[in-house]
């Protein structure tokens, strides 16, 4: 067995499975904390991961040797316990690339594409799942936007959590990236096999583009966001993407569970790997996942406009005067309540920021 892997197994067992009082048996009685002098700070506390990462190879070897020789519970050093500790440590350290699935049949539902136009000339596209069906919907929407002479486009990738293949993601990118350019490369280090996806058509839209991302921007959607930033200088707004721009292989286990392993990774046009750090936004904007999903669900009927614009307030009119009422005062004094608590209207601050940016750019360009 590889020495480094064996060391990792034992170190993770030591720092995850061993209680603090047992550590004192291995290394002697814990030192009594010295009194902190007035005007000074107490010593910094370090996590187990920080402590392990701070050790060089010689220190790792020495620590493991001492544990093997002195640990009070030999059963904790058995082969199966070391294997459990090693696998647990790897799952913790590589959450985007390694996982154990209990229910292999669970699948993320497909999200449909949604499109509309704001303020007359700013188009909005929530691509949803990157599937062949949504690709056809995208072409229809882009044709519609062209007929209405839209000058800017917001591409929302915050509902693209279903991991699809990179070939289909590249087809989406071809609608926006220049012809003859590399959209992404999928690299499989074990077999030294690279698959490159190029654009073989002219883009369907060439105006200003802003991209919205968050933790539900996964796999091919991450590669799409990176390509749009590189070729179209698209501004990315929101939160970091999932960091799962990889292809997985599933290995069934005898227990019925499945070990899922990332076997290849996506490389952006600038040569950077998108795994495991994903795509970072240029303008970070926080929004809870629950609020976002609620808005997306409601937008299928109402569109996205109600969640970015303030509703028009009622005004005092002749009918109200005759009735002796004041709708303006009533609206101000009547809060919307849910379960006795003040309920604020749902808002999408990420989309609102994108609209603000595009509106400002268009005003500046017209000066």
Residue frames as qw, qx, qy, qz and C-alpha x, y, z in Angstrom:
[[0.000, 0.888, 0.460, 0.000, 0.00, 0.00, 0.00],
 [0.353, 0.659, -0.048, 0.662, 1.24, 3.47, -0.83],
 [0.445, -0.181, -0.523, 0.704, 2.96, 5.05, 2.22],
 [0.096, -0.112, 0.043, -0.988, 1.25, 8.43, 1.80],
 [0.593, -0.319, -0.450, -0.587, -2.20, 6.82, 1.66],
 [0.669, -0.298, -0.639, 0.235, -1.43, 4.75, 4.75],
 [0.268, -0.065, -0.368, 0.888, -0.29, 7.85, 6.61],
 [0.308, -0.221, -0.171, -0.909, -3.44, 9.72, 5.62],
 [0.654, -0.356, -0.609, -0.272, -5.62, 6.89, 6.91],
 [0.593, -0.308, -0.574, 0.474, -4.01, 6.84, 10.32],
 [0.142, 0.018, -0.181, 0.973, -3.81, 10.61, 10.72],
 [0.428, -0.301, -0.300, -0.798, -7.50, 11.02, 9.93],
 [0.687, -0.375, -0.622, -0.012, -8.36, 8.24, 12.36],
 [0.474, -0.155, -0.468, 0.730, -6.29, 9.97, 15.01],
 [0.003, 0.012, 0.110, -0.994, -7.84, 13.42, 14.60],
 [0.511, -0.212, -0.362, -0.750, -11.42, 12.34, 13.89],
 [0.767, -0.269, -0.550, -0.193, -11.95, 9.23, 15.99],
 [0.581, -0.088, -0.587, 0.556, -9.73, 9.71, 19.04],
 [0.324, -0.890, -0.304, -0.106, -11.19, 11.65, 21.99],
 [0.120, 0.850, -0.305, 0.412, -9.14, 14.39, 23.55],
 [0.639, -0.641, 0.382, -0.188, -8.50, 12.54, 26.79],
 [0.961, 0.051, 0.189, 0.194, -6.83, 9.71, 24.86],
 [0.521, 0.740, -0.163, 0.394, -4.41, 12.14, 23.24],
 [0.296, -0.814, 0.388, -0.316, -3.11, 13.02, 26.70],
 [0.900, -0.282, 0.331, 0.019, -2.24, 9.35, 27.27],
 [0.835, 0.427, 0.078, 0.338, -0.17, 9.24, 24.10],
 [0.407, 0.647, -0.152, 0.627, 1.72, 12.45, 24.63],
 [0.350, -0.091, -0.581, 0.729, 1.56, 12.72, 28.42],
 [0.053, -0.697, -0.576, 0.424, -0.54, 15.01, 30.56],
 [0.300, 0.765, 0.310, 0.477, -1.84, 18.05, 28.67],
 [0.366, 0.097, -0.267, 0.886, -0.02, 21.23, 29.60],
 [0.111, -0.738, -0.536, 0.394, -1.77, 23.62, 31.94],
 [0.335, 0.765, 0.250, 0.490, -2.57, 26.78, 29.96],
 [0.419, -0.095, -0.254, 0.867, -0.37, 29.63, 31.03],
 [0.019, 0.773, 0.439, -0.457, -2.07, 32.74, 32.34],
 [0.434, 0.641, 0.322, 0.545, -2.63, 35.28, 29.62],
 [0.348, -0.241, -0.190, 0.886, -0.84, 38.50, 30.37],
 [0.189, 0.793, 0.379, -0.437, -2.93, 41.65, 30.40],
 [0.223, 0.776, -0.243, -0.538, -2.99, 43.28, 26.98],
 [0.013, 0.337, -0.861, -0.380, -2.09, 40.06, 25.13],
 [0.774, 0.098, -0.230, -0.581, -4.22, 37.58, 23.17],
 [0.791, -0.230, 0.553, -0.125, -4.65, 33.90, 24.07],
 [0.212, -0.302, 0.809, 0.458, -2.87, 31.39, 21.83],
 [0.577, 0.243, -0.340, -0.702, -4.68, 30.62, 18.57],
 [0.698, 0.007, 0.683, -0.217, -6.73, 27.42, 18.39],
 [0.236, 0.390, -0.690, -0.562, -6.14, 25.30, 15.30],
 [0.883, 0.111, 0.041, -0.454, -8.44, 22.80, 13.64],
 [0.819, -0.167, 0.532, 0.133, -7.42, 19.17, 13.09],
 [0.733, 0.600, 0.223, 0.229, -7.07, 19.85, 9.36],
 [0.129, 0.940, -0.255, 0.184, -4.79, 22.83, 9.97],
 [0.566, -0.628, 0.534, -0.012, -2.66, 20.77, 12.34],
 [0.853, 0.104, 0.477, 0.187, -2.29, 17.87, 9.90],
 [0.589, 0.763, 0.117, 0.239, -1.54, 20.17, 6.96],
 [0.105, -0.938, 0.317, -0.092, 1.18, 21.92, 8.98],
 [0.739, -0.428, 0.507, 0.121, 3.20, 18.71, 9.42],
 [0.341, 0.628, -0.619, -0.326, 5.98, 17.80, 7.05],
 [0.840, 0.130, -0.498, -0.174, 6.69, 14.23, 5.97],
 [0.394, 0.241, -0.747, 0.478, 9.17, 13.60, 8.80],
 [0.311, -0.148, 0.494, -0.799, 6.70, 14.84, 11.44],
 [0.805, 0.023, -0.164, -0.570, 3.93, 12.72, 9.94],
 [0.734, 0.177, -0.652, 0.073, 6.09, 9.62, 10.10],
 [0.172, 0.211, -0.703, 0.657, 7.12, 10.35, 13.69],
 [0.515, -0.112, 0.278, -0.803, 3.53, 11.03, 14.83],
 [0.854, 0.066, -0.317, -0.406, 2.22, 7.85, 13.22],
 [0.586, 0.220, -0.729, 0.277, 5.02, 5.78, 14.73],
 [0.076, -0.182, 0.621, -0.759, 4.24, 7.10, 18.22],
 [0.694, -0.043, 0.060, -0.716, 0.54, 6.38, 17.77],
 [0.823, 0.135, -0.523, -0.178, 1.16, 2.81, 16.65],
 [0.488, 0.196, -0.723, 0.448, 3.50, 2.16, 19.57],
 [0.073, 0.030, -0.600, 0.796, 1.68, 3.91, 22.40],
 [0.480, -0.240, -0.196, -0.821, -2.03, 4.31, 21.72],
 [0.354, -0.188, 0.747, -0.531, -4.03, 2.83, 24.58],
 [0.756, 0.275, 0.408, -0.432, -6.73, 1.22, 22.40],
 [0.259, -0.269, 0.796, 0.477, -5.14, -1.25, 19.94],
 [0.422, 0.488, 0.764, 0.018, -8.58, -2.04, 18.44],
 [0.245, 0.881, 0.130, -0.382, -8.76, 1.51, 17.10],
 [0.006, -0.676, 0.588, 0.444, -5.62, 0.76, 15.05],
 [0.677, 0.140, 0.720, 0.061, -7.07, -2.30, 13.31],
 [0.253, 0.020, 0.631, 0.734, -6.96, -2.48, 9.53],
 [0.028, 0.647, 0.703, 0.294, -10.71, -1.93, 9.14],
 [0.216, -0.858, -0.298, 0.357, -10.69, 1.11, 11.44],
 [0.305, -0.459, 0.332, 0.765, -7.75, 2.63, 9.58],
 [0.185, 0.274, 0.721, 0.608, -9.59, 2.01, 6.30],
 [0.072, -0.808, -0.584, -0.013, -12.71, 3.71, 7.66],
 [0.286, -0.770, -0.051, 0.568, -10.65, 6.68, 8.85],
 [0.313, -0.191, 0.520, 0.772, -8.89, 6.97, 5.49],
 [0.095, 0.487, 0.720, 0.484, -12.14, 6.89, 3.49],
 [0.180, -0.849, -0.454, 0.202, -13.84, 9.31, 5.88],
 [0.324, -0.617, 0.131, 0.705, -10.93, 11.71, 5.55],
 [0.237, 0.027, 0.625, 0.743, -10.97, 11.55, 1.76],
 [0.002, -0.672, -0.694, -0.257, -14.74, 12.14, 1.61],
 [0.247, -0.848, -0.265, 0.385, -14.34, 15.18, 3.88],
 [0.323, -0.521, 0.309, 0.727, -11.39, 16.61, 1.97],
 [0.002, 0.087, -0.663, -0.743, -12.82, 16.00, -1.52],
 [0.408, 0.376, 0.656, -0.511, -16.61, 16.47, -1.18],
 [0.534, 0.591, -0.112, -0.594, -17.10, 17.52, -4.82],
 [0.406, 0.494, -0.715, -0.283, -15.07, 14.62, -6.21],
 [0.286, 0.026, -0.951, 0.112, -15.95, 11.69, -3.96],
 [0.549, -0.179, 0.258, -0.775, -19.27, 10.62, -2.48],
 [0.020, 0.077, 0.996, -0.041, -21.13, 7.54, -1.33],
 [0.491, -0.110, -0.253, -0.827, -24.70, 7.32, -2.60],
 [0.346, 0.016, 0.837, -0.424, -27.26, 5.50, -0.49],
 [0.591, 0.540, 0.540, -0.261, -30.07, 5.77, -3.02],
 [0.356, -0.182, 0.569, 0.719, -28.56, 5.54, -6.48],
 [0.214, 0.545, 0.725, 0.363, -31.91, 6.07, -8.20],
 [0.073, -0.833, -0.316, 0.448, -32.40, 9.57, -6.80],
 [0.467, 0.302, 0.359, 0.750, -32.14, 12.09, -9.64],
 [0.012, -0.409, -0.164, 0.898, -32.42, 15.86, -9.80],
 [0.468, 0.663, 0.577, -0.091, -35.61, 16.84, -11.65],
 [0.427, 0.279, 0.365, 0.779, -35.13, 18.62, -14.95],
 [0.002, 0.659, 0.276, -0.700, -35.69, 22.38, -14.88],
 [0.518, 0.678, 0.459, 0.246, -37.34, 23.98, -17.93],
 [0.362, 0.094, 0.114, 0.920, -35.93, 26.99, -19.74],
 [0.004, -0.842, -0.489, 0.228, -37.59, 30.32, -18.98],
 [0.387, 0.077, 0.203, 0.896, -37.21, 33.57, -20.90],
 [0.043, 0.879, 0.469, -0.080, -38.69, 37.07, -20.90],
 [0.409, 0.461, 0.053, 0.786, -37.81, 40.69, -21.66],
 [0.335, -0.690, -0.393, 0.507, -37.34, 43.51, -19.13],
 [0.095, -0.742, 0.008, 0.664, -37.58, 47.25, -19.81],
 [0.579, 0.742, 0.004, -0.337, -38.05, 46.73, -23.53],
 [0.603, 0.680, -0.417, -0.006, -34.54, 45.71, -24.51],
 [0.117, -0.518, 0.811, -0.248, -32.97, 43.55, -21.77],
 [0.817, -0.007, -0.478, -0.321, -33.58, 39.83, -22.29],
 [0.451, -0.472, 0.667, -0.360, -33.55, 37.28, -19.49],
 [0.788, 0.160, -0.553, -0.218, -32.84, 33.56, -19.95],
 [0.564, -0.451, 0.636, -0.271, -32.90, 31.02, -17.14],
 [0.423, 0.378, -0.752, -0.336, -31.45, 28.04, -18.97],
 [0.887, -0.203, 0.188, -0.369, -32.50, 25.39, -16.46],
 [0.800, -0.208, 0.534, 0.179, -31.13, 21.92, -17.16],
 [0.155, 0.619, -0.551, -0.538, -28.68, 21.77, -20.06],
 [0.610, 0.161, 0.775, -0.009, -30.62, 19.24, -22.12],
 [0.207, 0.126, 0.675, 0.697, -31.40, 18.84, -25.82],
 [0.020, -0.731, -0.671, -0.120, -35.01, 19.87, -25.17],
 [0.218, -0.855, -0.164, 0.442, -33.97, 23.11, -23.49],
 [0.358, -0.268, 0.452, 0.772, -31.46, 23.73, -26.30],
 [0.134, 0.470, 0.692, 0.531, -34.36, 23.83, -28.79],
 [0.182, -0.868, -0.448, 0.110, -36.23, 26.18, -26.48],
 [0.390, -0.599, 0.112, 0.690, -33.14, 28.38, -26.33],
 [0.282, 0.078, 0.574, 0.765, -33.01, 28.70, -30.11],
 [0.023, -0.709, -0.633, -0.310, -36.68, 29.74, -30.22],
 [0.321, -0.845, -0.260, 0.338, -36.15, 32.34, -27.50],
 [0.407, -0.396, 0.284, 0.773, -33.04, 33.79, -29.16],
 [0.184, 0.364, 0.634, 0.657, -34.99, 34.17, -32.42],
 [0.185, -0.832, -0.518, -0.075, -37.74, 35.95, -30.51],
 [0.416, -0.716, -0.058, 0.557, -35.25, 38.25, -28.77],
 [0.373, -0.078, 0.444, 0.811, -33.62, 39.13, -32.11],
 [0.060, 0.596, 0.627, 0.498, -36.99, 40.11, -33.58],
 [0.305, -0.891, -0.337, 0.010, -37.57, 42.46, -30.64],
 [0.411, 0.709, -0.204, 0.536, -34.09, 43.97, -30.99],
 [0.700, -0.707, -0.032, 0.095, -32.84, 43.25, -27.48],
 [0.362, 0.807, -0.369, 0.284, -29.42, 44.72, -26.80],
 [0.080, -0.510, 0.750, -0.413, -28.43, 42.95, -23.57],
 [0.811, -0.123, -0.518, -0.243, -28.91, 39.50, -22.13],
 [0.411, -0.519, 0.621, -0.420, -28.94, 38.05, -18.61],
 [0.715, 0.100, -0.678, -0.138, -28.11, 34.32, -18.58],
 [0.579, -0.511, 0.404, -0.490, -29.25, 32.76, -15.33],
 [0.608, 0.231, -0.760, 0.006, -27.45, 29.50, -14.49],
 [0.244, -0.322, 0.658, -0.636, -28.78, 29.25, -10.94],
 [0.823, 0.041, 0.320, -0.468, -31.23, 26.48, -11.88],
 [0.717, 0.486, -0.482, -0.130, -28.72, 24.29, -13.75],
 [0.470, -0.551, 0.639, -0.257, -28.01, 21.84, -10.96],
 [0.950, 0.123, 0.269, -0.097, -28.60, 18.71, -13.03],
 [0.324, -0.564, 0.631, 0.423, -25.20, 17.38, -14.06],
 [0.812, 0.539, 0.139, -0.179, -25.33, 16.88, -17.83],
 [0.823, 0.060, 0.255, 0.504, -22.69, 15.99, -20.37],
 [0.241, -0.603, 0.154, 0.745, -20.16, 18.58, -21.50],
 [0.246, 0.165, 0.686, 0.665, -20.99, 18.00, -25.18],
 [0.035, -0.759, -0.619, -0.200, -24.52, 19.36, -24.66],
 [0.309, -0.802, -0.152, 0.488, -23.19, 22.22, -22.52],
 [0.346, -0.258, 0.428, 0.794, -20.87, 23.12, -25.40],
 [0.144, 0.506, 0.688, 0.499, -23.87, 23.31, -27.73],
 [0.179, -0.891, -0.392, 0.143, -25.40, 25.94, -25.45],
 [0.402, -0.633, 0.148, 0.645, -22.11, 27.85, -25.42],
 [0.407, 0.155, 0.582, 0.687, -21.95, 27.88, -29.24],
 [0.073, 0.816, 0.532, 0.212, -24.96, 30.22, -29.26],
 [0.230, -0.967, -0.048, 0.095, -22.83, 32.90, -27.57],
 [0.553, -0.573, 0.404, 0.451, -19.11, 32.15, -28.12],
 [0.333, 0.707, -0.383, -0.492, -17.15, 32.98, -31.30],
 [0.948, 0.300, -0.016, -0.103, -16.79, 30.40, -34.05],
 [0.715, 0.495, -0.399, 0.290, -13.59, 28.36, -34.15],
 [0.103, -0.624, 0.548, -0.548, -12.76, 28.84, -30.45],
 [0.431, -0.058, -0.874, 0.217, -12.30, 26.19, -27.75],
 [0.534, -0.609, -0.175, -0.560, -15.25, 26.17, -25.35],
 [0.606, -0.604, 0.458, -0.243, -13.80, 23.71, -22.84],
 [0.513, 0.374, -0.773, -0.005, -11.54, 20.70, -22.54],
 [0.862, -0.401, 0.103, -0.293, -12.39, 17.60, -20.52],
 [0.290, 0.604, -0.722, 0.172, -9.23, 16.07, -19.11],
 [0.942, -0.294, -0.054, -0.152, -8.90, 12.55, -17.73],
 [0.094, -0.795, 0.597, -0.056, -5.50, 12.39, -16.01],
 [0.743, -0.234, 0.624, -0.056, -5.53, 8.61, -15.47],
 [0.779, 0.340, 0.486, 0.206, -5.73, 7.84, -19.20],
 [0.238, -0.419, 0.290, 0.827, -4.13, 11.08, -20.43],
 [0.223, 0.476, 0.730, 0.436, -7.16, 11.56, -22.63],
 [0.059, 0.391, 0.159, -0.905, -8.28, 15.08, -23.50],
 [0.258, 0.582, 0.717, 0.285, -11.56, 15.84, -25.27],
 [0.097, -0.257, -0.003, 0.961, -11.88, 19.33, -26.67],
 [0.260, 0.701, 0.663, -0.020, -15.16, 21.01, -27.56],
 [0.208, -0.131, 0.233, 0.941, -14.95, 23.80, -30.15],
 [0.408, 0.618, 0.340, -0.580, -17.55, 26.19, -31.54],
 [0.374, 0.084, 0.724, 0.573, -18.39, 25.41, -35.18],
 [0.110, 0.729, 0.592, 0.326, -21.00, 28.12, -35.74],
 [0.089, 0.409, -0.076, 0.905, -21.50, 31.84, -35.48],
 [0.033, -0.247, -0.720, 0.648, -23.11, 33.03, -32.24],
 [0.040, -0.644, -0.693, -0.321, -26.82, 33.84, -32.17],
 [0.256, -0.942, -0.216, -0.025, -26.41, 36.74, -29.75],
 [0.653, 0.245, -0.134, 0.704, -23.57, 39.29, -29.66],
 [0.166, -0.829, -0.034, -0.533, -24.72, 41.99, -27.24],
 [0.126, -0.537, 0.610, -0.569, -23.88, 42.63, -23.61],
 [0.777, -0.209, -0.580, -0.127, -24.11, 39.50, -21.46],
 [0.278, -0.525, 0.582, -0.554, -24.30, 39.13, -17.69],
 [0.648, -0.036, -0.758, -0.073, -24.21, 35.66, -16.09],
 [0.565, -0.541, 0.287, -0.552, -25.81, 34.67, -12.76],
 [0.644, 0.141, -0.745, 0.106, -24.30, 31.78, -10.77],
 [0.529, -0.570, 0.405, -0.481, -24.52, 30.13, -7.36],
 [0.352, -0.336, 0.865, -0.120, -24.13, 26.71, -5.73],
 [0.736, 0.342, 0.543, -0.215, -26.76, 25.26, -8.10],
 [0.521, 0.752, -0.328, -0.235, -24.56, 26.06, -11.10],
 [0.748, -0.321, 0.579, 0.037, -23.08, 22.62, -11.71],
 [0.719, 0.067, 0.612, 0.322, -20.85, 20.76, -14.19],
 [0.453, 0.419, 0.491, 0.615, -21.50, 21.89, -17.79],
 [0.057, -0.944, -0.288, -0.151, -23.11, 25.11, -16.55],
 [0.504, -0.744, 0.167, 0.405, -19.81, 25.97, -14.84],
 [0.557, -0.017, 0.508, 0.657, -17.92, 25.40, -18.09],
 [0.222, 0.737, 0.494, 0.404, -20.47, 27.59, -19.90],
 [0.261, -0.951, -0.119, 0.115, -20.03, 30.41, -17.37],
 [0.568, -0.514, 0.334, 0.550, -16.24, 30.25, -17.69],
 [0.483, 0.278, 0.559, 0.615, -16.42, 30.36, -21.51],
 [0.066, 0.880, 0.397, 0.254, -18.78, 33.36, -21.49],
 [0.395, -0.865, 0.059, 0.304, -16.47, 35.23, -19.13],
 [0.590, -0.297, 0.454, 0.598, -13.41, 34.45, -21.30],
 [0.366, 0.295, 0.601, 0.646, -14.80, 35.19, -24.77],
 [0.034, -0.758, -0.474, -0.447, -17.63, 37.67, -24.15],
 [0.184, 0.242, -0.401, 0.864, -16.09, 39.40, -21.14],
 [0.516, -0.575, -0.482, -0.413, -19.34, 38.59, -19.39],
 [0.171, -0.459, 0.525, -0.696, -19.70, 39.86, -15.86],
 [0.551, -0.238, -0.800, -0.014, -20.58, 37.09, -13.39],
 [0.319, -0.432, 0.262, -0.802, -22.89, 38.05, -10.51],
 [0.845, -0.319, -0.262, -0.340, -24.07, 35.99, -7.54],
 [0.658, -0.583, 0.467, -0.097, -22.23, 33.32, -5.61],
 [0.038, -0.484, 0.836, 0.256, -19.50, 30.76, -6.45],
 [0.783, 0.131, -0.423, -0.436, -20.55, 27.81, -8.57],
 [0.923, -0.329, 0.049, -0.194, -20.59, 24.27, -7.19],
 [0.109, -0.681, 0.723, 0.050, -17.02, 23.30, -8.15],
 [0.708, 0.017, 0.702, -0.082, -18.28, 20.06, -9.69],
 [0.573, 0.670, -0.263, -0.392, -17.25, 20.56, -13.31],
 [0.197, -0.390, 0.896, 0.079, -16.27, 16.91, -13.59],
 [0.759, 0.056, -0.487, -0.429, -17.39, 13.61, -15.09],
 [0.549, -0.403, 0.627, -0.377, -18.14, 10.85, -12.60],
 [0.553, 0.099, -0.802, -0.201, -17.89, 7.09, -12.70],
 [0.705, -0.394, 0.235, -0.540, -20.09, 5.04, -10.39],
 [0.362, 0.264, -0.889, 0.097, -18.78, 1.88, -8.72],
 [0.758, -0.416, -0.226, -0.449, -21.42, -0.34, -7.07],
 [0.072, -0.442, 0.785, -0.429, -20.59, -1.69, -3.61],
 [0.317, -0.122, -0.940, -0.037, -21.72, -5.03, -2.18],
 [0.033, 0.319, 0.658, -0.682, -23.89, -3.22, 0.39],
 [0.246, 0.721, 0.636, 0.124, -26.03, -1.76, -2.39],
 [0.076, -0.891, -0.010, 0.447, -24.51, 1.68, -2.03],
 [0.707, 0.598, 0.136, 0.353, -22.54, 3.34, -4.82],
 [0.480, -0.553, 0.115, 0.672, -19.14, 4.98, -4.73],
 [0.470, 0.848, 0.208, 0.131, -19.10, 7.97, -7.09],
 [0.605, -0.418, 0.209, 0.645, -15.64, 9.12, -8.19],
 [0.328, 0.889, -0.080, -0.309, -14.69, 12.14, -10.30],
 [0.827, -0.019, 0.413, 0.381, -12.58, 10.69, -13.10],
 [0.459, 0.349, 0.296, 0.762, -12.17, 13.73, -15.37],
 [0.141, -0.681, -0.308, 0.649, -12.31, 17.51, -15.00],
 [0.412, 0.822, 0.324, 0.222, -13.29, 20.47, -17.16],
 [0.486, -0.275, 0.080, 0.826, -10.62, 22.97, -18.20],
 [0.234, 0.859, 0.265, -0.371, -11.71, 26.49, -19.12],
 [0.654, 0.714, 0.073, 0.240, -10.48, 28.23, -22.32],
 [0.028, 0.897, -0.378, 0.229, -7.75, 30.00, -20.33],
 [0.592, 0.318, -0.709, 0.214, -6.32, 26.65, -19.22],
 [0.227, -0.340, 0.621, -0.669, -7.65, 26.74, -15.64],
 [0.274, -0.224, -0.935, -0.008, -9.30, 23.75, -14.00],
 [0.437, -0.449, -0.119, -0.770, -12.83, 24.39, -12.74],
 [0.860, -0.388, -0.319, -0.096, -12.53, 21.64, -10.13],
 [0.223, -0.534, -0.808, 0.114, -12.85, 21.95, -7.18],
 [0.146, -0.325, -0.268, 0.895, -13.03, 25.76, -6.82],
 [0.292, 0.716, 0.634, -0.013, -15.64, 26.42, -9.50],
 [0.271, 0.554, 0.240, 0.750, -16.32, 29.86, -10.96],
 [0.267, -0.453, -0.441, 0.727, -16.04, 32.88, -8.67],
 [0.194, 0.864, 0.452, 0.107, -18.39, 35.85, -9.22],
 [0.372, 0.372, -0.019, 0.850, -17.07, 39.28, -10.18],
 [0.299, -0.404, 0.149, -0.852, -19.85, 40.87, -8.10],
 [0.229, -0.161, -0.928, 0.244, -20.78, 38.72, -5.08],
 [0.478, -0.271, -0.006, -0.835, -24.45, 39.01, -4.07],
 [0.073, -0.017, 0.941, -0.329, -25.93, 36.85, -1.33],
 [0.655, -0.073, -0.159, -0.735, -29.33, 35.18, -1.63],
 [0.536, -0.182, 0.773, -0.287, -30.73, 32.18, 0.21],
 [0.054, 0.050, -0.908, -0.413, -31.31, 29.05, -1.86],
 [0.122, 0.473, 0.839, -0.240, -34.81, 28.65, -0.39],
 [0.218, 0.694, 0.175, -0.664, -35.88, 32.16, -1.46],
 [0.126, 0.432, -0.614, -0.649, -34.44, 31.67, -4.92],
 [0.002, 0.107, 0.969, 0.225, -36.21, 28.35, -5.51],
 [0.179, 0.595, 0.662, -0.419, -39.50, 29.77, -4.29],
 [0.216, 0.666, -0.108, -0.706, -39.19, 32.68, -6.71],
 [0.082, 0.264, -0.806, -0.523, -38.29, 30.38, -9.61],
 [0.105, 0.327, 0.939, -0.032, -41.34, 28.25, -8.89],
 [0.193, 0.710, 0.447, -0.509, -43.64, 31.27, -8.80],
 [0.055, 0.559, -0.356, -0.746, -42.07, 32.80, -11.91],
 [0.192, 0.122, 0.896, 0.380, -43.49, 30.03, -14.11],
 [0.085, 0.720, 0.687, 0.040, -46.84, 31.82, -13.82],
 [0.098, -0.930, -0.200, 0.293, -45.92, 35.41, -12.95],
 [0.572, 0.680, -0.121, 0.442, -42.59, 35.86, -14.69],
 [0.646, -0.151, -0.345, 0.664, -39.60, 37.40, -12.89],
 [0.071, 0.566, 0.073, 0.818, -40.71, 41.05, -13.03],
 [0.563, -0.726, -0.204, -0.338, -42.71, 40.93, -9.75],
 [0.843, -0.431, -0.113, 0.303, -39.57, 39.88, -7.91],
 [0.573, 0.026, 0.033, 0.818, -37.38, 42.74, -9.06],
 [0.027, -0.422, -0.168, -0.891, -39.74, 45.71, -9.34],
 [0.115, 0.176, 0.625, -0.751, -41.73, 47.31, -6.58],
 [0.090, 0.574, 0.795, 0.173, -45.49, 46.87, -7.02],
 [0.010, -0.427, -0.161, -0.890, -47.30, 50.08, -7.90],
 [0.041, -0.259, -0.691, 0.674, -48.89, 51.58, -4.82],
 [0.055, 0.710, 0.679, 0.176, -52.62, 52.53, -4.92],
 [0.164, 0.129, -0.020, 0.978, -53.37, 56.24, -5.32],
 [0.170, 0.496, 0.544, -0.655, -56.05, 58.50, -3.91],
 [0.041, 0.203, 0.641, 0.739, -58.76, 59.01, -6.55],
 [0.388, -0.212, -0.091, -0.893, -62.26, 60.45, -6.93],
 [0.729, -0.266, -0.565, -0.281, -63.98, 57.15, -6.08],
 [0.565, -0.156, -0.618, 0.524, -62.00, 56.90, -2.86],
 [0.005, -0.101, 0.229, -0.968, -62.87, 60.48, -1.93],
 [0.575, -0.252, -0.290, -0.722, -66.58, 59.80, -2.42],
 [0.792, -0.246, -0.558, -0.030, -66.29, 56.64, -0.33],
 [0.426, -0.840, 0.202, -0.269, -64.38, 58.48, 2.36],
 [0.923, -0.242, 0.154, 0.255, -61.35, 56.19, 2.14],
 [0.104, 0.875, -0.446, -0.156, -57.66, 56.73, 1.44],
 [0.983, 0.158, -0.079, 0.053, -56.04, 53.75, -0.38],
 [0.447, 0.632, -0.450, 0.445, -52.57, 55.27, 0.03],
 [0.339, -0.553, 0.524, -0.551, -52.93, 55.34, 3.81],
 [0.932, -0.117, 0.171, -0.296, -54.49, 51.88, 3.90],
 [0.864, 0.384, -0.275, 0.177, -51.59, 50.40, 1.93],
 [0.228, 0.617, -0.529, 0.536, -49.05, 51.98, 4.25],
 [0.444, -0.426, 0.511, -0.600, -50.81, 50.86, 7.44],
 [0.939, -0.009, 0.148, -0.311, -51.83, 47.34, 6.40],
 [0.096, -0.570, 0.801, 0.156, -48.80, 45.00, 6.58],
 [0.806, 0.156, -0.493, -0.290, -48.81, 41.70, 4.80],
 [0.423, -0.502, 0.663, -0.358, -48.79, 39.15, 7.58],
 [0.767, 0.113, -0.608, -0.170, -48.17, 35.41, 7.69],
 [0.724, -0.290, -0.575, 0.248, -48.70, 33.49, 10.93],
 [0.421, -0.865, -0.213, 0.171, -48.74, 36.76, 12.84],
 [0.540, -0.439, 0.233, 0.680, -45.37, 37.87, 11.45],
 [0.301, 0.797, -0.123, -0.509, -44.62, 40.61, 8.96],
 [0.790, 0.175, 0.510, 0.292, -44.04, 38.99, 5.56],
 [0.021, -0.656, 0.323, 0.682, -41.74, 40.88, 3.25],
 [0.784, 0.560, 0.013, -0.268, -42.36, 40.57, -0.49],
 [0.855, -0.083, 0.354, 0.370, -39.99, 38.16, -2.23],
 [0.253, 0.911, -0.240, -0.220, -37.10, 39.80, -4.07],
 [0.917, 0.146, 0.100, 0.358, -34.26, 38.52, -6.24],
 [0.212, -0.901, 0.173, 0.337, -31.29, 40.78, -5.35],
 [0.555, -0.216, 0.605, 0.529, -28.96, 38.94, -7.76],
 [0.385, 0.558, 0.608, 0.414, -31.15, 39.58, -10.77],
 [0.041, -0.969, -0.224, 0.090, -31.80, 43.13, -9.57],
 [0.407, -0.681, 0.340, 0.504, -28.04, 43.80, -9.45],
 [0.503, 0.102, 0.658, 0.551, -27.64, 42.46, -12.98],
 [0.223, 0.800, 0.506, 0.234, -30.39, 44.75, -14.26],
 [0.226, -0.934, -0.008, 0.278, -28.84, 47.73, -12.48],
 [0.498, -0.416, 0.493, 0.579, -25.45, 47.00, -14.06],
 [0.418, 0.340, 0.665, 0.517, -26.83, 46.62, -17.60],
 [0.071, 0.914, 0.395, 0.058, -29.00, 49.72, -17.28],
 [0.322, -0.838, 0.160, 0.411, -26.01, 51.75, -16.09],
 [0.504, -0.176, 0.596, 0.600, -23.83, 50.47, -18.95],
 [0.335, 0.591, 0.622, 0.389, -26.45, 51.32, -21.54],
 [0.075, -0.969, -0.198, 0.124, -26.89, 54.83, -20.13],
 [0.425, -0.657, 0.352, 0.513, -23.11, 55.34, -20.21],
 [0.498, 0.087, 0.660, 0.556, -22.82, 54.07, -23.82],
 [0.235, 0.772, 0.535, 0.250, -25.49, 56.51, -24.99],
 [0.251, -0.853, -0.067, 0.453, -23.70, 59.55, -23.55]]
